[in-house]
Amino acid sequence: MQHSRHLVLGACVASIALLATGAAYAQPLNGTMQRIKETGEIRIGHRDVSVPFSYLTDDGKPIGFFMDICARVVDTIKADLKQEVKVVLRPVTLSTQIPLLQNQGVDIVCGPATNTVERQKQVSFSNTLYVSSIRAVVRRDSGINKFADLNDKTVALTAASTSISLLTKFEQEKKFETKKLTNPDHAQSFLMFSTGRAQAFVMDDILLASQVANSAKPADFKLIDEALRVEPYGLVMRKDDAQFKAAVDKTLAALVRSGDYQKLYAKWFESPIPPKNVNLNFPMTAALKSVLASPNDKGIE
């Protein structure tokens, strides 16, 4: 009798320990987690030129702030599933990321994407892990200091970015108009602007700052102070995939709690980074500190 009591007690302790590790799910695996378990691979979408979030080194390797965070997500999933997981990397753009998620070409997009109510109709977002504002980069000697100064001027924009509709709406409200030229990625938008074919490039401030920092003559350019909107960034996933999203959000919370998020931020925003060892000198904003303190995945209109 004594022996059987020890067996029951031992089984209970083992069960509690298993639950405590987070390795046991209360429900059977489903969605992306089930497929990762069965195939042993996770498909990560990355961007090519979104410095410092997700971009390519000179030899074609995807690196960046969000790529580092996604590597931690993979570690979480390995621990939860108790197995090795192969990482398959696939390039995406703003225009292709949602179709690739929907057809399971990728499981998560590790690049900058604004969490909007409209996009949430098609995909899910992680809790916010970065906050940016939509501003314009102009030539320092241009005399352009606010958006209204762009009246009748040409503006470079990146296809499928929220900047396009925001600028159009702002123009309607303030009664001015620009000529808009769209490009497939940020590098080409900045090239159009920096070579004089456009008088401004409107985009998220940190992406503008990174383009300027990596240009031949950073001192020639400036970001205007006025902002069209403050935007939350999240990692993009398939809709209605609660187990996978929980693993992602759990990873983000642990990074902030341990201080590792802050270390990764300093690595990518306040230290020299590849390919030119340029320092973006972009300290954490009050808006970002606030959202990290109160995690949420709210989208903006």
Buried (B, 14 or more C-beta within 10 A) or exposed (E): EEEEEEEEEEEEEEEEEEEEEEEEBEEEBEBBBBBBBEEEBBBBBBBBBBBBBBBBEEEEEBBBBBBBBBEBBBEBBBEBBEEEBEEBBBBBBBEBBBEBBEEEBBBBBBBBBBBBEEBBEEBBBBBBBBBBBBBBBBBEEBEBEEBEBBEEBBBBBBBBBBBBEBBBEBBEEEEBEBEBBBBEBBBBBBBBBBEEEBBBBBBBBBBBBBBBBBBEEBEEBBBBEBBBBBBBBBBBBBBEBEBBBBBBBBBBBBBBEEEBBBEBBEBBBBEEBBEEEBEBEBEBBEBBEEBBEEBEBEBBE
